[in-house]
Amino acid sequence: MDKFNHEHYFDPTAYEALTAVEKEELTTQTYRSLVYIASPFAGDIHRNIERAQGYSRFAISKGYIPLTPHLLYPQFMDDDDKEQRELGLRFALTLLTKCEELWVFGERITDGMSREIARAKRRGMPIRYFNSHCEEVIR
């Protein structure tokens, strides 16, 4: 924010008004919780990536910030390499601890998802389950 107008004249009224508007925007923004998105990756990888992207969009539409590590790490780590896969999962489990909830999507729970669920349970983190159509289910 500049105290001078476009013609370089001192303009404190406009500056104060625009500063007040900016502060108001910052204070009226709603808080968004960080949620960890767990869904299958292996198998039909292309389709599973599309689904994970959809689950992430769903979380945003519900007012959350999605964290979906299986959309990130496979871009530069080889999921077929056992060591790299394990390292990526360790990174993801670390990120899980920064989230407020775990959201599990799909009808199938993979080994990696089982580890994510186990970590969330040990931490006492809320876990919500959804089917592949983003409908919440009870487990």
Backbone torsions as a table, in degrees:
resi	resn	phi	psi	omega
1	MET	NA	131.6	-177.3
2	ASP	-109.8	140.4	179.1
3	LYS	-82.3	-0.8	-179.1
4	PHE	-115.8	144.6	-179.9
5	ASN	-79.6	-176.9	-176.2
6	HIS	-65.0	-17.6	176.9
7	GLU	-97.4	8.5	176.5
8	HIS	71.5	24.4	173.4
9	TYR	-93.1	143.0	177.7
10	PHE	-61.7	126.1	-175.7
11	ASP	-139.0	75.8	-175.9
12	PRO	-66.7	-29.2	-178.5
13	THR	-65.0	-49.2	178.6
14	ALA	-63.2	-41.1	179.3
15	TYR	-59.6	-48.8	-178.9
16	GLU	-64.6	-39.6	179.6
17	ALA	-65.5	-46.2	-179.4
18	LEU	-68.3	-35.4	176.5
19	THR	-64.2	-41.5	178.6
20	ALA	-63.6	-41.8	178.4
21	VAL	-63.0	-43.6	179.9
22	GLU	-61.7	-44.2	178.1
23	LYS	-62.8	-41.4	179.2
24	GLU	-61.4	-43.1	179.0
25	GLU	-61.1	-40.2	179.9
26	LEU	-66.7	-38.4	-177.2
27	THR	-80.4	-21.9	-179.2
28	THR	-91.3	-7.6	177.0
29	GLN	-67.6	134.2	-178.2
30	THR	-80.4	148.5	177.6
31	TYR	-70.8	139.0	176.6
32	ARG	-120.6	123.6	177.7
33	SER	-73.8	148.3	176.1
34	LEU	-89.0	121.4	178.8
35	VAL	-119.0	141.0	-180.0
36	TYR	-90.7	127.6	-179.6
37	ILE	-100.8	120.3	176.9
38	ALA	-115.4	128.5	176.3
39	SER	-157.9	162.3	-179.5
40	PRO	-60.0	145.2	175.2
41	PHE	-118.0	-50.6	-176.6
42	ALA	-65.4	165.2	-178.9
43	GLY	96.7	-119.0	176.7
44	ASP	-82.4	80.1	-172.2
45	ILE	-57.7	-45.1	-178.4
46	HIS	-58.3	-48.3	-179.4
47	ARG	-67.3	-39.1	-179.4
48	ASN	-67.6	-32.7	174.8
49	ILE	-65.8	-45.1	177.8
50	GLU	-58.8	-42.4	179.2
51	ARG	-64.5	-44.8	179.4
52	ALA	-61.5	-37.8	175.7
53	GLN	-62.9	-41.8	177.8
54	GLY	-64.2	-41.2	178.7
55	TYR	-64.2	-36.8	178.1
56	SER	-66.3	-42.8	176.4
57	ARG	-61.9	-38.3	177.9
58	PHE	-60.5	-45.3	179.4
59	ALA	-60.8	-41.6	178.1
60	ILE	-62.6	-42.5	-179.0
61	SER	-64.2	-22.7	179.0
62	LYS	-93.5	3.6	175.1
63	GLY	92.9	20.6	-179.2
64	TYR	-114.1	164.4	171.9
65	ILE	-103.0	112.8	-179.1
66	PRO	-81.6	141.4	171.2
67	LEU	-119.9	112.7	-173.5
68	THR	-125.0	81.5	-174.1
69	PRO	-59.0	-30.6	-178.6
70	HIS	-74.5	-2.5	168.0
71	LEU	-92.4	-17.7	-177.1
72	LEU	-95.6	-61.9	-169.6
73	TYR	-62.6	-37.3	178.2
74	PRO	-64.1	-11.0	177.5
75	GLN	-70.4	-25.1	-179.3
76	PHE	-136.5	4.9	175.1
77	MET	-124.9	147.5	-176.8
78	ASP	-90.2	108.9	-179.0
79	ASP	-66.8	-19.4	178.3
80	ASP	-82.9	-14.3	176.8
81	ASP	-88.3	116.9	-173.5
82	LYS	-55.9	-43.0	-179.4
83	GLU	-66.5	-43.6	179.7
84	GLN	-67.6	-38.3	177.6
85	ARG	-61.7	-45.1	-180.0
86	GLU	-63.6	-41.7	178.4
87	LEU	-63.6	-43.4	177.5
88	GLY	-61.2	-39.6	178.5
89	LEU	-68.0	-37.9	175.8
90	ARG	-62.5	-42.3	176.1
91	PHE	-59.6	-46.1	-178.4
92	ALA	-62.5	-40.7	179.3
93	LEU	-65.4	-31.5	174.6
94	THR	-66.7	-44.1	178.8
95	LEU	-64.2	-34.2	178.3
96	LEU	-55.8	-36.1	-177.7
97	THR	-68.3	-14.4	179.4
98	LYS	-89.4	-8.6	-175.8
99	CYS	-93.7	160.7	178.6
100	GLU	-92.7	-25.1	179.9
101	GLU	-145.0	157.5	170.9
102	LEU	-111.4	126.9	174.7
103	TRP	-111.3	123.2	-177.6
104	VAL	-108.5	125.2	-176.4
105	PHE	-116.6	145.7	173.9
106	GLY	103.2	166.8	-178.6
107	GLU	-89.0	-14.6	-176.6
108	ARG	-114.0	132.7	176.5
109	ILE	-102.3	115.6	179.9
110	THR	-83.0	172.6	177.8
111	ASP	-60.2	-44.0	178.7
112	GLY	-62.3	-42.0	178.3
113	MET	-64.5	-37.1	177.6
114	SER	-60.4	-39.7	178.3
115	ARG	-67.4	-38.7	177.9
116	GLU	-64.5	-43.6	179.1
117	ILE	-63.0	-44.5	180.0
118	ALA	-60.9	-42.7	179.3
119	ARG	-63.1	-44.2	-180.0
120	ALA	-63.0	-40.6	178.9
121	LYS	-63.8	-43.4	178.8
122	ARG	-60.3	-32.9	-178.6
123	ARG	-86.2	-5.5	-178.3
124	GLY	71.6	25.5	-177.1
125	MET	-80.3	139.6	174.7
126	PRO	-62.1	136.7	179.2
127	ILE	-123.3	128.5	176.6
128	ARG	-118.6	138.6	-178.9
129	TYR	-111.5	138.0	179.5
130	PHE	-132.7	147.6	173.0
131	ASN	-80.1	-177.8	-175.9
132	SER	-70.8	-7.3	177.2
133	HIS	-101.6	14.3	178.7
134	CYS	64.8	27.9	174.8
135	GLU	-99.5	128.7	-177.2
136	GLU	-69.2	137.5	179.3
137	VAL	-125.5	156.5	179.3
138	ILE	-97.5	132.1	177.4
139	ARG	-122.0	NA	NA
